[in-house]
């Protein structure tokens, strides 16, 4: 299988401390990233690009974990390996996630001078109690300091992550936090609803009934937040993502648009599609020592058949406010397949409930759940799972 243009995700699975809501793979208690890990990562980037004959990187995303634990030399080393492995066009988006607690003038200078053209900063909240209850490293003061520094020193694109409905967050604190965020003029904001994953400290507290959670309050807060962002120049283009026009996350759009991506680093996943839409998916080991010893051989893999891939096309594509189209489907699955009639009928049923919008003309057929229907995306997927998709 080959892929001439691919998105590249790089995983840095190290964090100083673990946040209590987080289920991303990372090792807490790490103050830095071992050189041996960076070397293994570079080896994997070159090896994967060669194996799949990647000619150019459409986008790069350095996520974690905490990529801001990388030092300047390591960042340079990773970017060199990326450029050595395949062409990195000027127009390609290159993002790195930063923890506000790590943001310094020096770090921003290093990044300004590098090929990285977008930073994504995990602010999460401006409520002191909420942040300390989740064991975030940065408090509201540190969050504000980091954003002020970005405003003064950072010259390129920037995105902010926040979580809606953390314990102790009130409507007042959440909305004033949003006002503060918008005042720093990011071009992109990801506003996630808090989820309780079973294996996280928050999930355990909830399952053991040691904390209570008001889902209705949290949903109402999210809707208020959306309204606020829309009144302040941002538009929702995905379930949890808002941007100014033209500043959407191109890397994440690859996932939602059913495009090939390579994942490098311990715990990372990659999916490479062929012309018929079936795919090869690999997932690297979460055993960091094993990964370092043999970064190109420590993974499991699976073949994704066309039926599963069709389902994933809708599950991911309908996350976008623009929805999915016959043309996109055709591009993903080749000439033989069209959007199944069963799916079109489901879309029609949802349109009758005002939760879907179908557009049909001689050129294309498309449908979207739109801003209202997208709130019920899981229900739509549930109904989709019952259908005959071939
Ligand atoms: S939220 Fe980020 S900093 Fe916190 S544990 Fe997860 S990956 Fe680490």
Boltz pocket constraint, residues with backbone or C-beta under 6 A from the ligand:
constraints:
  - pocket:
      binder: B
      contacts: [[A, 14], [A, 15], [A, 17], [A, 18], [A, 19], [A, 22], [A, 23], [A, 24], [A, 26], [A, 64], [A, 65], [A, 66], [A, 99], [A, 122]]
      max_distance: 6.0
